């Protein structure tokens, strides 16, 4: 996958219409087209960088004032999509990092920056379902790696104005980890 792009809308109807235009504008694969809380809609596409950019541009034009957040990520980290599907396999849990944001797009961008910065494994990228529109990412690795990854993710989410909070827990309890996975 060369690139992924996402548009997040605060109108379900506008999101559906704009996602259709995204698919018609360029040769991309639709990874997600779904409703998330609180009554928002996301359209996530993948393909060649230029095609993803064209698709996102078309979705922004059609979605207009209903676009909440967006991104185009060339060369996304390979753990991003499995983490969005809660399908990652972690062999050893170490320190725990969490980044919480107000938008789906900002969480995915923060996750990509975190995964590319530190030697961490993404546990899950949870996308605004049942959380009032918030999203978060969890990751694990050595304490120093998790700290640098969380800092990189925070920088991305903060620059977009969507960072809620982040934490690094150096030695999470086994029960907490089991409850999260």
Beta strands, then each sheet from edge to edge (+ up, - down):
strand 1: 3-9
strand 2: 29-36
strand 3: 40-47
strand 4: 67-74
strand 5: 95-101
strand 6: 120-127
strand 7: 135-141
strand 8: 163-169
sheet 1: 2+ 3- 1+ 4-
sheet 2: 6+ 7- 5+ 8-
end
